[in-house]
């Protein structure tokens, strides 16, 4: 358990080849509904990957997409809103400045028939803290001191800091799924096979068949008593693709009903002219950024030429040279827009702190400024920069995106970029092991609040594990999270962005929208492409 006074961290963010016939899967798990309310099963395609179904072991969009369908939450966001409300809880409120009390609905059941009680809730959060998996979300519980199960339906979360404005949102985040204490291990990750075999689900769906990163089949759970109501479609199959071009082909040919995360921008543009499908946009909180490892970047703390001033100059030069507008238009055809700070436009407290500090001061690059910055710090050029990106996690355009970034840096004559790529499963391990001096990440928010774009990255202990330390920033982040006055909290959030922009722990450069391509007979997409940033299959229907 980390100390809330000093530390807090968190973090976001496939084989194809199955025949369509293989998607017609038989069999219902115990506790599922056998009635198809929509007139037909729905098949969804994605290039996202699952790392694990255990909520303690993953902090990525592909895994959380599954968890949102099958696990219950104490708090959740209703369709069309970013604001949390009780889900399987009937009430949730602060009963003292450091106690958040949740009352469960009576008679809750897991799909396997086990009672779902406050004991499961306590177990779920205690195991997150006990396991503290490096790739898990336990860092979100930075302010949790203990959990008490008062009776079968009452849970009290005892917090370290008073008036935590973020904690209700955290209960809806990747650390929030409630798990069955009779199926999950208390002190180690539980395998996907054991979770599925144990039918340890109580969300809108259960998993009836599971083929890791090939196919997941869902059946509606008629015991769900949560905020979102019953699923509109009884059977949903999710097919995983290694190649987005095959995903595009299948959705335009009607072999699948929905394509969500991630099609190439050029494919989306092309599909807009196809009357067999609908392209549906939703508000987007996704951002893209380059992370610098403060130990291993050029002149980093553990390099032979360690020099913090020179290391900062290297980061500043990169910020001077990035042409966000060129990446947004040339690679992403406007499905992403330039981002000049750490909190995306549209959220309370968002600024453009980087725009005035770097480049030409108006958002465009400036090679002369980059050169002057490096010269003033005594940095010899060209700088050799090892830059890594994932070739399978952030969509098919990552290769073009990073080829263009490489060109932008090298065309100045100031950098020699060694561009390398790794598949996500290995990438997610390497990046926290100091393997990459600079590397690509994307962030898909846990909840729609500026806090979620600051605390994962810029505390002394952070999800990036990039050795960035600024105690003043750390303390300001902790302060904003317990500041009840909205104007005062906004001012602190703005100050944090200014200070981090001066340090450049990361260089954010793009903000994206949510885009789904669906068959012309699919309904409900607009309902779930909302500002909660959660794609809930239960909103979809066909026919």
HUPEJO-V493646 format. One record per residue. N is the residue number from 1. RES is the residue in one letter. PHI is phi in degrees with one decimal (none if undefined). Layout:
N | RES | PHI
N | RES | PHI
//
This chain:
1 | X | none
2 | X | -83.3
3 | X | -83.4
4 | X | -64.9
5 | X | -79.6
6 | X | -127.1
7 | X | -131.3
8 | X | -175.0
9 | X | -149.6
10 | X | -164.5
11 | X | -161.0
12 | X | -133.4
13 | X | 132.6
14 | X | none
15 | X | -88.7
16 | X | -107.1
17 | X | 104.0
18 | X | -77.4
19 | X | -74.4
20 | X | -62.1
21 | X | -62.1
22 | X | -68.8
23 | X | -82.1
24 | X | -86.0
25 | X | -95.0
26 | X | -99.3
27 | X | 99.8
28 | X | -118.9
29 | X | -75.2
30 | X | -59.4
31 | X | 83.6
32 | X | -107.3
33 | X | -81.1
34 | X | -103.1
35 | X | -104.0
36 | X | -87.2
37 | X | -87.0
38 | X | -108.6
39 | X | 92.1
40 | X | 170.4
41 | X | -65.5
42 | X | -115.6
43 | X | -113.4
44 | X | -111.2
45 | X | -114.6
46 | X | -152.4
47 | X | -100.0
48 | X | -62.0
49 | X | -117.8
50 | X | -93.4
51 | X | -96.7
52 | X | -160.6
53 | X | -82.3
54 | X | -75.7
55 | X | -59.0
56 | X | -80.5
57 | X | -115.9
58 | X | -141.3
59 | X | -145.9
60 | X | -134.8
61 | X | -64.9
62 | X | -62.7
63 | X | -71.9
64 | X | -66.4
65 | X | -59.3
66 | X | -72.2
67 | X | -58.6
68 | X | -61.7
69 | X | -85.2
70 | X | -116.1
71 | X | -103.9
72 | X | -81.4
73 | X | -127.9
74 | X | -71.4
75 | X | -125.9
76 | X | -154.6
77 | X | -105.7
78 | X | -67.6
79 | X | -53.9
80 | X | 87.1
81 | X | -139.5
82 | X | -91.4
83 | X | -94.2
84 | X | -80.6
85 | X | -139.1
86 | X | -58.3
87 | X | -105.6
88 | X | -81.5
89 | X | -88.3
90 | X | -96.2
91 | X | -155.8
92 | X | -156.3
93 | X | -162.0
94 | X | -76.3
95 | X | -100.1
96 | X | -158.7
97 | X | -57.3
98 | X | -119.6
99 | X | -129.9
100 | X | -111.7
101 | X | -105.4
102 | X | -117.3
103 | X | -110.7
104 | X | -75.9
105 | X | -65.1
106 | X | -75.0
107 | X | 74.8
108 | X | -70.4
109 | X | -132.9
110 | X | -76.1
111 | X | -63.1
112 | X | -83.7
113 | X | 98.5
114 | X | -67.8
115 | X | -70.0
116 | X | -104.2
117 | X | -128.2
118 | X | -61.4
119 | X | -63.2
120 | X | -64.5
121 | X | -63.9
122 | X | -58.2
123 | X | -57.4
124 | X | -61.5
125 | X | -81.7
126 | X | -62.7
127 | X | -71.5
128 | X | -57.5
129 | X | -69.7
130 | X | -68.3
131 | X | -76.9
132 | X | 44.7
133 | X | -62.5
134 | X | -60.0
135 | X | -99.2
136 | X | -101.4
137 | X | -100.3
138 | X | -59.1
139 | X | -63.5
140 | X | -63.4
141 | X | -92.0
142 | X | -55.7
143 | X | -102.3
144 | X | -88.0
145 | X | -92.7
146 | X | -162.7
147 | X | -127.0
148 | X | -119.9
149 | X | -91.7
150 | X | -73.2
151 | X | -150.2
152 | X | -61.7
153 | X | -120.3
154 | X | -120.7
155 | X | -126.7
156 | X | -118.4
157 | X | -93.1
158 | X | -97.5
159 | X | -104.9
160 | X | -79.7
161 | X | -106.7
162 | X | -78.6
163 | X | 57.0
164 | X | -68.5
165 | X | -75.6
166 | X | -104.5
167 | X | -56.5
168 | X | -58.4
169 | X | -66.5
170 | X | -60.8
171 | X | -67.5
172 | X | -100.8
173 | X | -93.7
174 | X | -60.1
175 | X | -87.7
176 | X | -91.6
177 | X | -58.5
178 | X | -88.9
179 | X | -122.1
180 | X | -80.4
181 | X | -66.8
182 | X | -84.9
183 | X | -114.1
184 | X | -89.1
185 | X | -75.8
186 | X | -77.9
187 | X | -133.1
188 | X | -152.3
189 | X | -67.7
190 | X | -99.8
191 | X | -68.5
192 | X | -57.2
193 | X | -61.1
194 | X | -67.5
195 | X | -65.4
196 | X | -67.6
197 | X | -63.4
198 | X | -80.0
199 | X | 48.3
200 | X | -88.9
201 | X | -128.1
202 | X | -155.3
203 | X | -89.2
204 | X | -68.5
205 | X | -132.4
206 | X | -115.9
207 | X | -92.5
208 | X | -97.9
209 | X | -151.0
210 | X | -138.1
211 | X | -122.9
212 | X | -47.6
213 | X | 55.3
214 | X | -119.7
215 | X | -155.5
216 | X | -123.6
217 | X | -110.2
218 | X | -113.4
219 | X | -125.0
220 | X | -60.9
221 | X | -101.6
222 | X | -80.1
223 | X | -92.6
224 | X | -68.1
225 | X | -119.4
226 | X | -88.1
227 | X | -58.1
228 | X | -83.9
229 | X | 79.0
230 | X | -68.8
231 | X | -66.2
232 | X | -79.0
233 | X | -129.1
234 | X | -72.6
235 | X | -121.4
236 | X | -128.8
237 | X | -116.7
238 | X | -115.0
239 | X | -106.0
240 | X | -102.0
241 | X | -115.2
242 | X | -84.8
243 | X | -128.6
244 | X | -68.1
245 | X | -65.5
246 | X | -70.8
247 | X | -62.2
248 | X | -61.8
249 | X | -60.2
250 | X | -68.6
251 | X | -74.5
252 | X | -75.3
253 | X | -90.7
254 | X | 80.0
255 | X | -74.5
256 | X | -130.6
257 | X | -94.7
258 | X | -140.4
259 | X | -117.3
260 | X | -139.9
261 | X | 57.5
262 | X | -140.7
263 | X | -95.8
264 | X | -64.0
265 | X | -59.4
266 | X | -66.2
267 | X | -68.8
268 | X | -61.2
269 | X | -60.2
270 | X | -66.7
271 | X | -69.5
272 | X | -62.2
273 | X | -95.8
274 | X | -103.7
275 | X | -78.6
276 | X | -84.2
277 | X | -133.1
278 | X | -118.9
279 | X | -100.1
280 | X | -114.1
281 | X | -102.2
282 | X | -139.7
283 | X | -58.7
284 | X | -120.5
285 | X | -109.9
286 | X | -73.4
287 | X | -128.5
288 | X | -120.2
289 | X | -159.3
290 | X | -100.4
291 | X | -100.6
292 | X | -106.9
293 | X | -86.8
294 | X | -69.1
295 | X | -90.0
296 | X | -114.4
297 | X | -64.3
298 | X | -52.2
299 | X | 67.5
300 | X | -68.3
301 | X | -61.6
302 | X | -112.5
303 | X | -94.0
304 | X | -64.5
305 | X | -109.5
306 | X | -52.6
307 | X | -161.7
308 | X | -61.8
309 | X | -68.1
310 | X | -68.6
311 | X | -61.6
312 | X | -62.8
313 | X | -60.9
314 | X | -61.9
315 | X | -64.0
316 | X | -64.3
317 | X | -64.3
318 | X | -60.7
319 | X | -63.9
320 | X | -69.0
321 | X | -97.7
322 | X | -65.1
323 | X | -106.2
324 | X | -63.0
325 | X | -63.4
326 | X | -64.8
327 | X | -65.5
328 | X | -63.2
329 | X | -86.4
330 | X | -75.8
331 | X | -91.1
332 | X | -109.1
333 | X | 51.5
334 | X | 83.6
335 | X | -75.8
336 | X | -121.1
337 | X | -126.2
338 | X | -59.7
339 | X | -124.9
340 | X | -117.5
341 | X | -155.8
342 | X | -95.9
343 | X | -104.8
344 | X | -68.0
345 | X | -56.4
346 | X | 108.3
347 | X | -95.7
348 | X | -59.0
349 | X | 96.6
350 | X | -65.7
351 | X | -124.8
352 | X | -124.8
353 | X | -58.5
354 | X | -77.3
355 | X | -61.0
356 | X | -76.4
357 | X | -83.8
358 | X | -129.0
359 | X | 63.8
360 | X | -87.0
361 | X | 87.7
362 | X | -124.5
363 | X | 109.2
364 | X | -93.4
365 | X | -73.0
366 | X | -150.7
367 | X | -67.9
368 | X | -63.9
369 | X | -65.9
370 | X | -60.8
371 | X | -63.1
372 | X | -63.8
373 | X | -61.7
374 | X | -68.1
375 | X | -63.2
376 | X | -63.4
377 | X | -91.0
378 | X | 76.1
379 | X | -89.3
380 | X | -76.3
381 | X | -121.5
382 | X | -75.9
383 | X | -84.4
384 | X | -85.2
385 | X | -122.5
386 | X | -85.8
387 | X | -122.1
388 | X | -114.0
389 | X | -141.5
390 | X | -93.5
391 | X | -91.2
392 | X | -138.9
393 | X | -111.7
394 | X | -109.7
395 | X | 92.0
396 | X | -72.5
397 | X | -89.7
398 | X | -59.3
399 | X | -62.5
400 | X | -67.3
401 | X | -59.7
402 | X | -83.2
403 | X | -65.1
404 | X | -70.7
405 | X | -61.4
406 | X | -56.8
407 | X | -64.8
408 | X | -62.6
409 | X | -73.4
410 | X | -77.2
411 | X | -65.5
412 | X | -75.8
413 | X | 80.5
414 | X | -96.7
415 | X | -132.0
416 | X | -120.5
417 | X | -98.1
418 | X | -94.6
419 | X | -89.7
420 | X | -134.7
421 | X | -135.3
422 | X | -145.0
423 | X | -69.3
424 | X | -59.1
425 | X | -57.6
426 | X | -77.9
427 | X | -57.1
428 | X | -65.6
429 | X | -82.4
430 | X | -65.1
431 | X | -65.6
432 | X | -89.1
433 | X | -107.3
434 | X | 63.2
435 | X | -79.4
436 | X | -110.4
437 | X | -65.8
438 | X | -148.3
439 | X | -158.4
440 | X | -77.2
441 | X | -141.3
442 | X | -122.8
443 | X | -132.5
444 | X | -113.6
445 | X | -66.2
446 | X | -74.1
447 | X | -159.9
448 | X | -92.0
449 | X | -145.4
450 | X | -55.0
451 | X | -51.9
452 | X | -73.1
453 | X | -103.8
454 | X | -117.4
455 | X | -63.6
456 | X | -67.1
457 | X | -109.2
458 | X | -121.6
459 | X | -83.1
460 | X | -58.8
461 | X | -103.7
462 | X | -142.9
463 | X | -59.9
464 | X | -69.1
465 | X | 51.1
466 | X | -102.7
467 | X | 68.7
468 | X | -78.7
469 | X | -134.9
470 | X | -143.0
471 | X | -62.2
472 | X | -64.6
473 | X | -62.7
474 | X | -53.7
475 | X | -69.7
476 | X | -66.3
477 | X | -62.8
478 | X | -64.2
479 | X | -67.0
480 | X | -63.4
481 | X | -72.1
482 | X | -120.0
483 | X | -93.1
484 | X | -77.7
485 | X | -71.8
486 | X | -59.9
487 | X | -66.5
488 | X | -66.2
489 | X | -64.7
490 | X | -60.2
491 | X | -62.0
492 | X | -67.0
493 | X | -60.2
494 | X | -65.7
495 | X | -64.3
496 | X | -59.1
497 | X | -61.7
498 | X | -62.6
499 | X | -70.1
500 | X | -69.7
501 | X | -61.1
502 | X | -72.0
503 | X | -86.9
504 | X | 58.0
505 | X | -61.0
506 | X | -135.5
507 | X | -117.7
508 | X | -75.4
509 | X | -143.6
510 | X | -139.4
511 | X | -126.0
512 | X | -115.8
513 | X | -97.2
514 | X | -85.7
515 | X | -134.9
516 | X | -125.0
517 | X | -112.4
518 | X | -130.7
519 | X | -63.2
520 | X | -64.1
521 | X | -99.6
522 | X | -94.1
523 | X | -118.4
524 | X | 94.4
525 | X | -62.9
526 | X | -62.6
527 | X | -67.1
528 | X | -99.7
529 | X | -86.0
530 | X | -116.9
531 | X | -76.1
532 | X | -77.6
533 | X | 64.6
534 | X | -114.9
535 | X | -96.2
536 | X | -95.9
537 | X | -63.8
538 | X | -67.9
539 | X | -80.7
540 | X | -87.9
541 | X | -145.2
542 | X | -139.0
543 | X | 104.7
//
